[in-house]
Amino acid sequence: MKFPGKRKSKHYFPVNARDPLLQQIQPESESGTCWVVGIDQTLVDIEAKVDDAFITRYGLSAGHSLVIADDVAEALYQELVSNDLITHQFAGGTIGNTMHNYSVLADDRSVLLGVMCDNVKIGSYAYRYLCNTSSRTDLNYLQGVDGAIGRCFTLISDSGERTFAISPGHMNQLRPENIPEAVIAGASALVLSSYLVRCNPGEPMPEATMQAVAYAKKHNVPVVLTLGTKYVIADNPQWWRDFLKENVSILAMNEEEGHALTGESDPLLAADKALDWVDLVLCTAGPIGLYMAGFTEEEVKRKTQHPLLPGAIAEFNQYEFSRALRHKDCEHPLRIYSHIAPYMGGPEKIMNTNGAGDGALAALLHDITANNYHRTNVPNSSKHKFNWLTYSSLAQVCKYANRVSYQVLNQHSPRLTRGLPEREDSLEEAYWER
């Protein structure tokens, strides 16, 4: 299968030039014709080693998380810098991570919307944010602000205890007029997090987010929402159900967030319940693995050749070789499900749990964009008889997302530093191509 982006080939004769006649008939479009757009609260994770007196001096509570004022955050940061106490400064933010990982996987363009400091000093946290973001992630649409972006301080004492200090800065000051309609109109997906629409009263970020959603709905661009944390959802689950039904096509969550949203503790049942409101669900469930749920057209459903799995829904994976459709594009919609256990049983040692779900979502976005890419380049292909949402079967997307999650768990940073090896042809792909 052909995914967006250019890759170096190990073959003397390029694989994509096997048939020169086909190349003449269907010349490949220029790179950059397919992309995804994400909105994020731009923030930097700053890790430092400090003593107990430092924690006390800034009014923090050892071992706990506390939101601090901007002036306190700036004084704290300057002391860390002057005393050379900072050990790591990483770009953060769930959507920023997802856009970066997408661009690494696809070797192609993503667009990040948010804010950035007008004055970026070399070596500063804002500088580190830019340095830690893939060069294929388009940052040209960031809105400049006179002040700090978000900062999350992880302060590690001599005993190893971690204290967290969070400074929002200006990360929620993105204004609606800085949402580019043309960029969203041409995108394969608009990606959001739950934090964006539940900010403090008076901040413009929720209004900017809803402006982006309005543009996406106007141009039939799928809206993707990642739930972020169970606490945000548990505060008012019915509000979120209504929001999903009205605005969202694809939902990404973990089992705790799924429980808070649906009341179902079983991740399969939570994913199934979420299909009452959205078209496609990705649910990570820690050591249990990863679930997906979606819709396909009854007449083109495809049976799995994998063993049928037990669960709260009997033999739930029997049509996992099917490709996903949006519910509105089905005449006779059929619910389909898939599951995969952790890749290779999971890493021998988990280095970092932060960002594994973002990595899985980046893989799903890559597959969705690959579908649009293929439709653009080969519009008459039999693979586009229906207005499919994904390029691959549900089972294959699970496989890919699972592999990316493993890679994130196996490293310190939530952001990939390199792409994965080329995906091998799988049983379900060969079956689909018959």
C-alpha positions in Angstrom: 0.0 0.0 0.0 1.2 3.5 -0.7 1.2 5.9 2.3 1.8 9.7 2.0 5.4 10.9 2.1 8.7 10.1 0.4 10.9 7.2 1.7 14.4 6.2 0.8 14.3 2.9 -1.1 16.8 0.0 -0.5 16.1 -1.2 -4.1 18.3 -0.2 -7.0 15.2 0.1 -9.2 12.6 2.0 -7.1 9.7 -0.2 -6.1 7.2 2.5 -7.1 8.6 2.5 -10.6 8.0 -1.2 -11.3 5.5 -0.5 -14.1 6.4 2.6 -16.1 3.2 2.5 -18.0 1.1 2.8 -14.8 3.3 5.6 -13.7 2.4 7.5 -17.0 -1.3 6.8 -16.6 -1.5 7.8 -12.9 1.3 10.3 -12.1 1.8 10.7 -8.4 0.5 13.9 -6.9 2.9 16.3 -5.3 3.6 15.7 -1.6 1.5 17.8 0.7 -1.9 17.1 -0.9 -3.1 15.3 2.2 -2.6 16.4 5.8 -4.2 16.5 9.2 -4.8 19.6 11.4 -4.7 19.6 15.2 -5.4 22.3 17.8 -3.5 22.2 21.1 -2.6 23.9 24.3 1.1 24.4 23.5 3.1 23.5 26.6 6.6 22.3 27.5 7.4 19.6 30.1 10.4 20.8 32.2 12.1 18.3 34.5 14.5 19.4 37.2 16.2 18.1 40.4 15.7 20.3 43.4 15.9 20.2 47.2 13.1 20.4 49.7 13.8 24.0 50.4 13.0 24.8 46.8 9.6 23.2 47.1 8.8 25.1 50.2 10.1 28.4 48.8 7.6 28.4 46.0 4.6 27.3 48.1 4.3 23.9 46.5 3.0 20.7 48.2 5.6 17.9 48.0 4.3 14.9 45.9 1.2 16.8 44.6 0.2 18.8 41.5 -0.6 22.5 41.8 -1.4 25.3 39.3 0.8 28.3 39.9 0.6 31.9 38.8 2.6 33.1 35.8 4.9 35.4 37.8 5.6 32.5 40.2 6.3 30.2 37.3 8.7 32.7 35.7 10.6 33.2 39.0 10.8 29.4 39.5 12.0 28.9 35.9 14.7 31.5 36.1 16.0 30.0 39.3 16.2 26.6 37.7 18.1 28.1 34.7 20.5 30.1 36.8 21.4 27.2 39.0 21.6 24.7 36.1 19.0 22.4 37.7 17.0 21.5 34.5 17.6 18.0 33.3 15.1 17.8 30.4 12.8 20.2 28.5 10.4 18.4 26.1 7.6 19.6 23.9 4.3 18.4 25.3 0.6 18.6 24.7 -1.5 15.6 23.6 -2.4 17.0 20.2 1.1 18.4 19.6 2.5 14.9 20.4 0.0 13.4 18.0 0.8 15.8 15.1 4.5 15.3 15.6 4.1 11.5 15.6 1.9 11.5 12.6 4.5 13.5 10.6 7.2 11.1 11.7 5.2 8.1 10.7 3.9 9.5 7.4 7.0 11.6 6.6 4.5 14.2 5.5 2.7 17.4 6.6 0.6 18.0 9.6 -0.6 21.4 10.8 -0.6 22.5 14.4 -2.8 25.4 15.6 -2.2 27.1 18.9 -0.1 29.9 20.4 3.7 30.5 20.5 5.8 33.2 22.2 6.4 36.2 20.0 10.0 36.4 21.3 11.7 33.0 21.3 15.1 33.1 23.0 17.7 30.4 22.0 17.7 27.7 24.7 14.4 28.7 26.3 11.4 26.4 26.8 9.7 27.9 23.7 12.9 27.2 21.7 12.9 23.6 23.0 9.3 23.2 21.9 10.1 24.2 18.3 13.3 22.0 18.3 11.4 18.9 19.6 8.7 19.2 16.9 9.1 17.4 13.5 10.1 19.7 10.7 7.2 18.2 8.7 4.8 19.7 11.3 3.6 23.0 9.9 3.9 25.7 12.7 3.3 28.6 10.4 -0.3 29.1 11.6 0.6 29.5 15.3 -0.7 32.7 16.9 2.0 34.8 18.5 1.5 35.9 22.2 3.3 38.4 24.4 4.2 36.1 27.2 4.7 32.4 28.1 3.2 29.3 26.6 2.2 26.5 29.0 4.8 25.0 31.3 4.6 21.8 33.4 7.4 21.5 35.9 8.3 18.1 37.3 10.5 18.8 40.3 12.3 15.7 41.6 13.6 15.8 45.2 16.7 13.9 46.5 14.4 11.1 47.7 12.9 10.7 44.2 9.6 12.2 45.1 8.0 14.1 42.2 6.2 17.4 42.7 4.3 19.0 39.8 3.8 22.7 39.2 1.6 23.8 36.2 1.6 27.2 34.7 -1.0 27.7 31.8 0.6 30.9 30.6 -1.1 32.0 27.4 -1.8 28.6 26.0 -5.6 29.1 26.0 -5.4 32.5 24.2 -5.9 31.2 20.7 -8.6 33.4 19.0 -11.3 32.3 16.5 -10.0 34.7 13.8 -6.7 32.7 13.8 -8.4 29.5 12.6 -7.7 29.1 8.9 -10.7 27.8 7.1 -8.8 26.8 3.9 -6.4 24.6 5.9 -9.2 22.8 7.7 -11.2 22.4 4.4 -8.4 20.5 2.7 -7.5 18.3 5.7 -8.2 14.6 6.2 -9.1 15.2 9.8 -9.4 17.9 12.5 -7.9 16.6 15.8 -9.0 18.1 19.2 -8.7 17.2 22.9 -11.3 17.6 25.6 -9.2 20.2 27.4 -9.8 22.7 24.6 -13.6 23.1 25.1 -13.6 23.1 28.9 -11.1 26.0 29.7 -11.6 28.7 32.2 -14.5 31.1 31.5 -13.4 34.2 29.5 -10.6 32.4 27.6 -10.9 32.4 23.8 -9.8 28.8 23.2 -13.2 27.1 23.4 -14.6 29.6 20.9 -11.7 29.1 18.6 -12.1 25.3 18.9 -15.8 25.5 18.0 -15.0 27.7 15.0 -12.6 25.0 13.8 -15.3 22.4 14.3 -17.8 24.5 12.4 -15.4 24.7 9.4 -14.8 20.9 9.6 -18.5 20.2 9.5 -19.0 22.6 6.7 -16.4 20.9 4.5 -17.2 17.3 5.7 -13.9 16.8 7.4 -14.0 14.2 10.2 -13.5 15.6 13.7 -11.4 13.5 16.0 -11.6 14.0 19.8 -9.2 12.5 22.4 -10.7 12.5 25.8 -7.5 13.5 27.7 -8.4 12.5 31.3 -11.2 10.7 33.1 -11.6 13.6 35.5 -12.7 16.1 32.8 -15.3 13.6 31.5 -16.6 12.4 34.9 -17.5 16.0 35.8 -20.4 16.0 33.3 -20.6 12.9 31.2 -24.0 13.7 29.6 -22.6 17.0 28.3 -19.8 15.1 26.6 -22.2 12.5 25.1 -24.2 15.4 23.5 -21.0 17.1 22.3 -19.8 13.8 20.7 -23.2 13.2 18.9 -23.3 16.7 17.6 -19.7 17.3 16.6 -17.4 14.3 16.6 -16.8 11.5 14.1 -13.8 9.6 15.7 -13.2 9.1 19.4 -9.9 8.2 21.1 -9.9 7.2 24.8 -8.5 4.8 27.3 -10.5 2.4 29.4 -10.8 4.8 32.4 -12.1 7.6 30.2 -14.4 5.2 28.5 -15.8 4.2 31.9 -16.4 7.8 32.8 -18.1 8.5 29.5 -20.3 5.5 29.2 -20.6 3.9 32.6 -19.2 0.7 31.2 -16.0 -0.7 32.8 -15.4 -3.2 30.1 -13.5 -1.4 27.3 -15.3 -3.4 24.5 -18.7 -2.4 25.9 -17.6 1.2 26.4 -16.4 1.3 22.7 -19.7 -0.2 21.6 -21.7 2.3 23.6 -19.7 5.2 22.2 -20.8 4.1 18.7 -24.2 5.5 19.7 -22.6 9.0 19.3 -19.6 8.6 16.9 -18.5 6.7 13.8 -15.2 5.1 14.9 -13.7 4.4 18.4 -10.1 3.7 19.4 -9.8 2.5 23.0 -6.4 1.7 24.6 -6.7 -0.6 27.6 -3.2 -0.9 29.1 -2.0 -4.5 29.5 -5.2 -5.8 27.9 -4.3 -4.3 24.6 -6.2 -2.1 22.2 -9.8 -2.2 20.9 -11.5 -0.6 17.9 -15.1 -0.3 17.0 -16.8 1.2 14.0 -19.3 0.7 11.2 -19.2 -1.0 7.8 -21.7 -1.7 5.0 -23.6 -5.0 5.5 -23.1 -6.1 1.9 -19.3 -5.7 1.9 -18.5 -7.0 5.4 -15.5 -9.3 5.5 -15.0 -12.2 7.9 -11.8 -12.5 9.9 -9.4 -15.4 9.3 -8.1 -14.9 12.9 -9.5 -16.9 15.8 -12.9 -15.6 17.0 -12.5 -13.9 20.4 -14.7 -14.3 23.5 -15.8 -11.2 25.3 -18.8 -9.2 26.5 -20.0 -9.3 22.9 -19.7 -12.9 21.7 -17.2 -13.5 18.8 -17.0 -9.7 18.5 -14.1 -9.7 16.0 -15.8 -11.8 13.3 -15.9 -9.0 10.8 -12.6 -7.2 11.7 -11.3 -7.6 8.2 -13.8 -5.0 7.1 -13.0 -1.3 6.4 -14.7 1.4 8.4 -17.3 3.8 7.1 -19.0 6.8 8.7 -22.5 5.9 9.8 -24.1 8.4 7.4 -22.3 6.7 4.5 -23.9 3.3 5.2 -27.2 2.2 3.8 -27.3 -0.9 6.1 -24.7 -0.1 8.8 -23.1 -3.1 10.7 -21.1 -2.6 13.9 -17.6 -4.1 13.7 -15.0 -4.6 16.3 -11.4 -5.6 16.6 -8.9 -6.2 19.4 -5.1 -6.8 19.6 -3.0 -7.8 22.6 0.1 -5.7 23.4 2.8 -6.0 20.8 5.3 -8.7 21.8 3.6 -8.8 25.2 4.6 -5.2 25.8 8.1 -3.8 26.4 10.3 -5.7 28.8 10.6 -2.4 30.7 8.1 0.4 30.3 10.0 3.6 30.1 7.1 6.0 29.7 3.3 5.6 29.7 2.7 9.2 28.7 1.8 9.4 25.0 1.1 5.8 24.1 -2.5 6.6 23.3 -1.4 9.6 21.3 0.9 7.3 19.3 -1.9 4.9 18.6 -4.1 7.8 17.4 -1.3 9.0 15.1 -1.2 5.6 13.4 -5.0 5.8 12.9 -4.7 9.3 11.4 -1.9 8.0 9.1 -4.2 5.3 7.8 -7.1 7.7 7.3 -4.9 10.1 5.4 -3.5 7.3 3.3 -7.1 6.6 2.2 -7.5 10.1 1.0 -4.1 10.1 -0.7 -5.0 6.9 -2.6 -8.4 8.3 -3.5 -6.7 11.4 -4.9 -4.2 9.5 -6.9 -6.3 6.5 -8.0 -9.9 7.8 -7.9 -11.2 5.0 -10.1 -9.8 2.2 -7.9 -12.2 -0.4 -6.7 -11.0 0.4 -3.2 -13.1 3.6 -3.4 -16.4 2.1 -4.4 -17.7 3.3 -1.0 -16.7 6.5 0.8 -14.4 4.6 3.2 -13.1 6.3 6.3 -9.9 4.1 6.5 -7.6 2.6 4.0 -7.0 -0.6 5.9 -9.2 -3.1 7.7 -10.0 -2.5 11.4 -7.7 -5.4 12.3 -4.8 -3.9 10.3 -5.3 -0.5 11.9 -5.2 -2.1 15.3 -2.0 -3.8 14.4 -0.4 -0.6 13.3 -1.6 1.5 16.2 -0.4 -1.3 18.6 3.1 -1.2 17.2 3.4 2.6 17.5 2.1 2.4 21.1 4.9 -0.1 21.9 7.5 2.2 20.4 6.4 5.1 22.7 6.2 2.9 25.8 9.8 1.7 25.1 11.3 5.3 25.1 11.5 8.2 27.6 9.7 10.8 25.3 6.1 10.7 24.2 7.4 11.9 20.7 8.8 9.4 18.2 12.3 10.2 17.0 12.1 8.0 13.9 9.5 6.2 11.9 8.8 2.5 12.0 10.0 0.0 9.4 7.8 -0.3 6.3 4.6 -2.3 7.2 4.6 -5.8 5.8 1.6 -7.2 3.8 -0.7 -8.9 6.2 -3.2 -11.7 5.9 -6.2 -9.3 5.9 -4.7 -7.0 3.3 -4.1 -9.9 0.9 -7.6 -11.1 1.6 -9.0 -7.6 0.8 -7.1 -7.4 -2.5 -8.6 -10.7 -3.9 
